Amino acid sequence: MGAKRFLALANRTPAYDGAMAAVVAAEQQKERQPAQPGSGPDEPQQVDVDQMNLIVPGLIDRVEV
């Protein structure tokens, strides 16, 4: 692996760490909550805006309510 590719991958590591931390936190929260009726694999998942911003940095620049 060349130095340029290594540095490009190393630069993205903090974003991956943040995304994985958000996924782990969401899974732990889901385990603590009782199952809701109608929630299955085909139902859309609810994701917090902060978690989404960690998964895809820069995707959400401005949210209007």
N, CA and C atoms as a LAMMPS dump frame, in Angstrom:
ITEM: TIMESTEP
0
ITEM: NUMBER OF ATOMS
195
ITEM: BOX BOUNDS ff ff ff
-5.0000000000000000e+02 5.0000000000000000e+02
-5.0000000000000000e+02 5.0000000000000000e+02
-5.0000000000000000e+02 5.0000000000000000e+02
ITEM: ATOMS id mol type element x y z
1 1 1 N 0.853 -1.155 0
2 1 2 C 0 0 0
3 1 3 C 0.91 1.232 0
4 2 1 N 0.59 2.153 -0.867
5 2 2 C 1.376 3.369 -0.956
6 2 3 C 1.086 4.328 0.179
7 3 1 N 1.999 5.246 0.395
8 3 2 C 1.849 6.207 1.484
9 3 3 C 0.625 7.093 1.266
10 4 1 N 0.36 7.468 0.027
11 4 2 C -0.778 8.339 -0.257
12 4 3 C -2.094 7.649 0.122
13 5 1 N -2.244 6.376 -0.258
14 5 2 C -3.462 5.628 0.081
15 5 3 C -3.566 5.411 1.585
16 6 1 N -2.433 5.098 2.23
17 6 2 C -2.43 4.887 3.678
18 6 3 C -2.896 6.152 4.402
19 7 1 N -2.363 7.317 4.014
20 7 2 C -2.749 8.563 4.665
21 7 3 C -4.207 8.91 4.396
22 8 1 N -4.712 8.589 3.207
23 8 2 C -6.118 8.835 2.903
24 8 3 C -7.017 7.978 3.8
25 9 1 N -6.642 6.72 3.989
26 9 2 C -7.428 5.843 4.868
27 9 3 C -7.313 6.276 6.325
28 10 1 N -6.117 6.663 6.741
29 10 2 C -5.901 7.083 8.123
30 10 3 C -6.684 8.36 8.428
31 11 1 N -6.842 9.204 7.424
32 11 2 C -7.592 10.449 7.595
33 11 3 C -9.067 10.179 7.856
34 12 1 N -9.602 9.087 7.297
35 12 2 C -11.024 8.76 7.462
36 12 3 C -11.316 7.959 8.717
37 13 1 N -10.303 7.466 9.409
38 13 2 C -10.512 6.612 10.577
39 13 3 C -11.373 7.258 11.664
40 14 1 N -11.169 8.538 12.027
41 14 2 C -12.045 9.121 13.062
42 14 3 C -13.518 9.133 12.665
43 15 1 N -13.817 9.327 11.399
44 15 2 C -15.222 9.309 10.964
45 15 3 C -15.803 7.91 11.132
46 16 1 N -15.022 6.885 10.795
47 16 2 C -15.496 5.513 10.974
48 16 3 C -15.709 5.211 12.452
49 17 1 N -14.795 5.685 13.307
50 17 2 C -14.941 5.455 14.745
51 17 3 C -16.225 6.098 15.267
52 18 1 N -16.497 7.323 14.827
53 18 2 C -17.716 8.008 15.265
54 18 3 C -18.962 7.302 14.787
55 19 1 N -18.938 6.833 13.539
56 19 2 C -20.098 6.134 12.989
57 19 3 C -20.334 4.823 13.734
58 20 1 N -19.282 4.096 14.009
59 20 2 C -19.44 2.827 14.71
60 20 3 C -19.889 3.05 16.152
61 21 1 N -19.405 4.106 16.782
62 21 2 C -19.849 4.42 18.142
63 21 3 C -21.344 4.734 18.149
64 22 1 N -21.824 5.44 17.126
65 22 2 C -23.249 5.751 17.035
66 22 3 C -24.071 4.491 16.821
67 23 1 N -23.572 3.573 16.009
68 23 2 C -24.288 2.318 15.759
69 23 3 C -24.348 1.486 17.034
70 24 1 N -23.234 1.391 17.746
71 24 2 C -23.208 0.617 18.991
72 24 3 C -24.151 1.229 20.014
73 25 1 N -24.152 2.559 20.131
74 25 2 C -25.054 3.22 21.084
75 25 3 C -26.513 2.972 20.72
76 26 1 N -26.827 3.015 19.433
77 26 2 C -28.201 2.763 18.999
78 26 3 C -28.609 1.32 19.288
79 27 1 N -27.711 0.379 19.061
80 27 2 C -28.015 -1.029 19.342
81 27 3 C -28.222 -1.259 20.839
82 28 1 N -27.395 -0.629 21.666
83 28 2 C -27.551 -0.782 23.11
84 28 3 C -28.863 -0.171 23.582
85 29 1 N -29.234 0.957 23.014
86 29 2 C -30.5 1.59 23.382
87 29 3 C -31.673 0.721 22.947
88 30 1 N -31.556 0.107 21.773
89 30 2 C -32.627 -0.751 21.266
90 30 3 C -32.798 -1.988 22.161
91 31 1 N -31.688 -2.518 22.687
92 31 2 C -31.764 -3.688 23.557
93 31 3 C -32.444 -3.356 24.881
94 32 1 N -32.255 -2.116 25.37
95 32 2 C -32.842 -1.72 26.647
96 32 3 C -34.337 -1.455 26.548
97 33 1 N -34.824 -1.091 25.358
98 33 2 C -36.232 -0.767 25.193
99 33 3 C -37.014 -2.029 24.828
100 34 1 N -38.234 -2.15 25.347
101 34 2 C -39.058 -3.291 24.949
102 34 3 C -39.474 -3.169 23.479
103 35 1 N -39.703 -4.308 22.869
104 35 2 C -40.095 -4.327 21.456
105 35 3 C -41.455 -3.665 21.279
106 36 1 N -41.57 -2.85 20.261
107 36 2 C -42.827 -2.174 19.989
108 36 3 C -43.596 -2.976 18.943
109 37 1 N -44.916 -3.023 19.072
110 37 2 C -45.687 -3.743 18.058
111 37 3 C -45.556 -3.056 16.701
112 38 1 N -45.402 -3.866 15.68
113 38 2 C -45.278 -3.335 14.331
114 38 3 C -43.859 -3.009 13.933
115 39 1 N -42.899 -3.181 14.841
116 39 2 C -41.51 -2.899 14.469
117 39 3 C -40.86 -4.198 14.004
118 40 1 N -40.485 -4.217 12.774
119 40 2 C -39.867 -5.396 12.194
120 40 3 C -38.765 -4.983 11.24
121 41 1 N -38.199 -5.932 10.544
122 41 2 C -37.098 -5.608 9.632
123 41 3 C -37.526 -4.736 8.457
124 42 1 N -38.828 -4.728 8.12
125 42 2 C -39.292 -3.938 6.987
126 42 3 C -39.675 -2.511 7.375
127 43 1 N -39.739 -2.243 8.668
128 43 2 C -40.097 -0.914 9.137
129 43 3 C -38.879 0.005 9.068
130 44 1 N -39.071 1.289 8.737
131 44 2 C -37.934 2.218 8.688
132 44 3 C -37.394 2.484 10.085
133 45 1 N -36.085 2.681 10.17
134 45 2 C -35.457 2.968 11.448
135 45 3 C -35.474 4.463 11.693
136 46 1 N -35.645 4.836 12.957
137 46 2 C -35.559 6.234 13.358
138 46 3 C -34.127 6.503 13.804
139 47 1 N -33.495 7.504 13.204
140 47 2 C -32.109 7.837 13.525
141 47 3 C -32.05 9.283 13.979
142 48 1 N -31.345 9.522 15.075
143 48 2 C -31.152 10.863 15.584
144 48 3 C -30.304 11.671 14.596
145 49 1 N -30.556 12.973 14.513
146 49 2 C -29.835 13.833 13.571
147 49 3 C -28.338 13.824 13.88
148 50 1 N -27.974 13.849 15.157
149 50 2 C -26.55 13.836 15.523
150 50 3 C -25.889 12.535 15.1
151 51 1 N -26.588 11.42 15.245
152 51 2 C -26.037 10.138 14.815
153 51 3 C -25.867 10.103 13.301
154 52 1 N -26.833 10.638 12.57
155 52 2 C -26.748 10.665 11.116
156 52 3 C -25.585 11.531 10.663
157 53 1 N -25.352 12.626 11.351
158 53 2 C -24.238 13.498 11.001
159 53 3 C -22.908 12.806 11.281
160 54 1 N -22.848 11.928 12.293
161 54 2 C -21.625 11.167 12.539
162 54 3 C -21.404 10.113 11.462
163 55 1 N -22.485 9.504 11.003
164 55 2 C -22.367 8.465 9.981
165 55 3 C -21.94 9.057 8.654
166 56 1 N -22.566 10.169 8.251
167 56 2 C -22.246 10.827 6.981
168 56 3 C -21.949 12.292 7.28
169 57 1 N -20.685 12.628 7.596
170 57 2 C -20.351 14.009 7.941
171 57 3 C -20.667 14.961 6.788
172 58 1 N -21.262 16.104 7.112
173 58 2 C -21.56 17.118 6.11
174 58 3 C -22.863 16.902 5.37
175 59 1 N -23.547 15.803 5.608
176 59 2 C -24.797 15.529 4.914
177 59 3 C -25.893 16.499 5.366
178 60 1 N -25.938 16.732 6.65
179 60 2 C -26.957 17.615 7.201
180 60 3 C -26.273 18.908 7.622
181 61 1 N -26.388 19.923 6.776
182 61 2 C -25.781 21.209 7.091
183 61 3 C -26.761 22.109 7.836
184 62 1 N -28.02 22.049 7.434
185 62 2 C -29.012 22.915 8.062
186 62 3 C -30.352 22.186 8.111
187 63 1 N -30.955 22.197 9.278
188 63 2 C -32.255 21.551 9.456
189 63 3 C -33.254 22.621 9.846
190 64 1 N -34.337 22.729 9.089
191 64 2 C -35.387 23.675 9.413
192 64 3 C -36.551 22.924 10.035
193 65 1 N -37.103 23.526 11.069
194 65 2 C -38.234 22.904 11.756
195 65 3 C -39.481 23.687 11.459
